[in-house]
Every structure is written in C-alpha cells, then in structure tokens.
Amino acid sequence: MPMTVNLKVPFATDECGRVVDIRDLSDKCAGPFSCASCKGRVISRRGPERIWHFSHTAQSHCSDSAAFESALHLLAKQILLNSRLLRTPALVCRYWPSASTSDIVVAEEHVNRRDSPGQLEQWFQGVRPDFTV
C-alpha cells in the first residue's frame, strides 16, 4: 500500500520573488505571497494548534509536494546567489563489507570563494543552468 504524506509547505515567495519562511514572518507581514510552483496566491496559516504553513486558495489544483519542491529549488538558487562561499564535501566510494582501506576518493572536499556575484539562469552554449559564476 503506498504511503501518503500530508506535506505542509513552510515556504512561499514574496512580491519581490524572494523565498520566505513562514516562521520568519512578523505578525504585521500579511503578504501577498505566491506559490513557488504555480505562482498562484497562497495564504499564511499561523494558528496556535497546527503547524504553520502556506496553503493554496480552494480553487487551486497545485499539489503541496510540487510547491514544496519548487520552493526548495528557488531557495537553493537564492542561497547560491547571496553566498560568496560554497563548500562541497568529498565524494567517497566504499565497497561494503570491506574495511575502509578500500575507499576510493572520487573528489576531495573543496571550498570555493568568489569575489563576483553569480548569475541566475543565464544562457550558455545552448543551455540555461540554474546558476553560473
């Protein structure tokens, strides 16, 4: 039997297109907020009994899982754009059940510092990556 998940979406976009977390909103901040996936209007739900989240209006057909995934994707791009430091962990292949002597390091840990800002979704040789430096 497939497992169903009742996903609550804690992220939306503000009028400037920035991703906002419902936990970071002040009581005075009423929106407007939009779904990162369908761009439709969402309402902040910040009651005392339920998990705080954004919900679509009743006539929306957008799924919460699509909204959640799109918001996380936008948030990742926002973090890359705002940060000047990126750390990528090492990539290690391990053959089980052998000892750690069989580990193969595919890529070392790397820290990339940059002086210039990156760009979002700029065309490059026929493709449009999410982020370029």
Summary of the structure (lengths in Angstrom):
residues: 133
radius of gyration: 19.8
end to end distance: 45.3
largest distance: 57.9
contacts: 286
relative contact order: 0.14
helix: 19%
strand: 29%
